[in-house]
Amino acid sequence: INPYIEEIPVHLRSGRRYLFSEAKKGKFFVKTRVDGGNNSNGSSIIKKKSSKQQRNLNDDDNTIYPISNGGDTQVGLIDLTNRNACQWYKQVVQSEVFEYAGASFYMADMGETAPILGAYHRPDVNGLSHHNAYSDDWARVNREAIKEAGRDGDSFFIVKAGYGRTPKYAGTTCLGDYVTNLKKRKDGGLQSVLNGIVNGGFSGFTYGHCAISVAVPRTVNSLDNRTKEMMCRWMEMNAFTALFRTHDGETPDETVSGYGDKYLLKALARWSTVYA
């Protein structure tokens, strides 16, 4: 799950719920600033307006802040400074994730991408200062969704972005995507992941983990590096972190997975039950 909601072409809609339409109608998305956001040099323009003027402009205008998804459809980011938007999102998690999908664990992804030039519902919120705080709010709202559904102790979520208060709410943090090798490189491999978990712990993110050998896109990583040995080494390490989970990677049919053959299944069984 992530705070982005994409406009779905008519022929691809399921007929159950159309979340983009619900959020747009409710004015739950971050909006475009009335001043256009940038001057000719690309630097930020902050026009002085009274709080009342800014609130009225935000309430009356429903121009969604433009977010690229690589296609022609609109994408909106949920405005977590809007209490009604938060309530709506929590209801979506409770009805669609817990009830309809029957899930008890999920990843609350993409909390790091709040636009610094967006117009937020609260008139006292500045996009630049709110960028980091958004990940705190994202974790908080997901925690509230679980608690209000009566699922505390039964359900949890992970995040891959955080700020000062995130550990208070998130079940565990994830280090995101990295290169599938056993080396310590600036672009990230197994050794850099281990360093990240330890450093995160010193910074207050006590429960850190990573997915077992998640592959980043081909443009960054050579998928040939995803070998059986590397998968097994990654399992050994993850067995002693806060969460043990596999990841199919970008192209699971073309790469080694944690359950690709009997050898890997045996290793997966060994390290996933090391505490059993």
N, C-alpha and C positions, 0 to 999 in steps of 0.2 A: 504494500500500500504506500502511496506517496501523496503529498498535498497537491499535485498537479491533476487536473481533470481535463480530459481531452474531448473535443467535439468529435463524435462518431458519425460517419456517413450513414445515411438512412438505411441502406441495404445491409449494414452490419449490426444494426441495433437489435437487441434480443427481444424487446417488447416488454420486459419486466419493469425496469427503471432506466431512466435516462438522466444520469447524475449531472451531466454538464448543463442540461436545461434547467434542472432543479436549482443548481447553484447560481446560474446566471439570473434566473427569475428572482431568487432571493437576494441578489446583489452580494454574494458571498466571496467574490473574487477580489484580489488586489487590482486596483484600477490604474489607469494611465494618469500621470500628473497633468494638470491643466496647463502648466507652463511648457510642456513638451519634454522636460527633463534635462535637455542638453543645449548648450549654445553651439555656435559654429565650430568651436575648438574641441567640442566633446566634453568640456568640463561642466560640472553641475551648476544649474541655475536655481536658486531658491528665492522665489518671489515672496515678499512679505505680504501676508494676508492675515486677517483676524481669524481666531479659532472658529468663530461662527461662520464666516465666509467659507473657510476651508471645509467645514463640516457640510455646509449646504451644497458645495460643489461636489463633494464626494458622494453625498446621498442622492443627488439628482442625476449625476452622470453614471452610466453603467458601462463605460468603455474599458474593456478588460486589458490589463497590462499585457503587451505582446510577448509571448514566450515561444521560441522556436522549437519545433519537434522534428524538424527535417522534412516536413510535409506542408500541405496547404491548409490543414485544419487548425482551428483555434485551440489554444491550451490556456487554461486559467489556473492561478495559484490561490488556494484557499486563504482568505484573510483571517488570521487567527486573532487579530485585535477586535474582531466583530464577534460578540458573544453568541449571536444567533447562528453565525457560521460554525462556531465551535459546537453548539448544540446539534446542529444538523449533521456535522461530520460524525459526532459520537453515535448518533442514531444510525448512520450508515454502517459503521463498524459493527454495532450490536446486531443489526438486522441482516446485513449481508455477509459479514465475516463469521460471527458466532452462530447465528441461527441458520441462515441459508446454506453457507459453505460448511458449517459444522467444525470450523477451525478453532483451535485454542492457542495457537502460536502464529505470529506473523512478524514481518519486518516493516517497521515504519521508516520508509526510505526517504531520501532527498530532502532532509530538513535543512540543508546547507545553502539553498538556492533562492532565498528571499531577495527580491530585487531592491537595490539601494535607491533606485529612482522611481519606485512605485508609490502610489497614493494609497494610504491605509485608512481604514475606517475611523480609527481614533485620531483626532486632529492633532494631538500632541506627540504623535509617533513620527519620528524621522527615519526614513528608509535606511540611511547610512548606519545609525546607531541600532536600528532594529534588526539588522541583518544577522548578527550573532544571536540575539535574544530570540529570534524566530525558532531556532532549533530547541531552545528550552521550552517554548510554548508548544511546539509540536510534540515533544515528549510528554508534557503535562496533559495535553488534551487526550492523548492515547491512554495514559494511565487512568484518567477520569472515565474514559469509555469502558475500561475493564471494571473499575470499581463500581460504577453506577449500574453495570449489568450484573453485579453480584458474582463476578468471576475472579475476584482476588484469590490468589493461591491456586487457581485452576488454569489461568491464562496468563501469558506474558508476551512481550514484544521486544524487539531489538532495534537499535538505531545505529546509523553510521556517521552521524553528525551530532555535535553537542556543544554546550557552553557551560557556564558556571553551575547551573542548577540541574542540568540534565541527569547526572547520576541519581538524583533524588527520585526521579520518575521512571527512568528506563530500566528494563530488566537487565540488559547487558548491551555493551557497545560492540560494534563490528568495525573492523579496520577497512572495509570496503574491498575494492578490486586491486589486484596486484599481479605482478609477473610470475608465471609458473616456473620457477627454478629454485635451486637450493642455495643461491648465492645472496650476498648482501650487496645490493646495487642501489644507485640513487633512484631507480625506477621501481624498486621494491621486489624482493623475493622472500623466501621462507625466513631467512635470518632477519630481514628488516621487519617482518611481521612480528617476530618474537620480541624484537627491540620495542616495537610500537606498543605491544601489550604491557610490557614491563613499565615503559615510560608513562603510559596511560594510567597505570596503577598509582604511580608516584604523584600524578596530577589529580587524583581523586576519582578517576574512572576505574573503580575497583574491579568490576566484572567485565573484562575485555576478552574478545575472542576473534577468530577469523573463520571464514568458511574454508573447508579443506580444498586447497588448490583451485580457487576460482580463476578462470582465465580472462584476462582483459582482451579487448578487440585485437584482431590480427595486425592492425596498423601499428600496434605498440609491442605486441608480444609474439614470439614464435611458438605456435602451439605444439611443435615437435618437442618442446621441453617438458611437456606433461607426460612423464614416464611412469612406469609402475613403481620404480624405486622412490621417485619423488612423492607419489601418492601415499605410499606406505610411511615415508618419513613424516609427511604432513599429518597423517593420522596419529602417529606416535606423539607428536607435539600437541595436537589438539585434544588428545585424551586427558591432558593435564591443564586445560584451560576451562573457562566457565561454561562453555557450551561446545558440544561436539556435533557438527553438522557438515554434510557434504554439499557440493555444488557441481552441477553438471557442466558449467562453463558455457561459452558462447555457442559452441557447436558440439553437442554431446555425442552425435553419431560419428564424429570424426576424431575424437580424442579419447584418451584413457579416462575412465571414470572409476569411482570407488566400488563399483559392483560390475565391472566389465567382464570378469572371468572368475573361476574358482579361487585362484590365488588371491585376487583382490578382495573377494567376498570373505575369504578366511581372515584376511588382515582386518577388514572392516568389523567383522564379528569380534575379533580379539580385542581391538582397541575401543570399540564402542561399549564393551561390557567389562572393561578393566576394573571398574569399581563394584561390579555386581557380586 
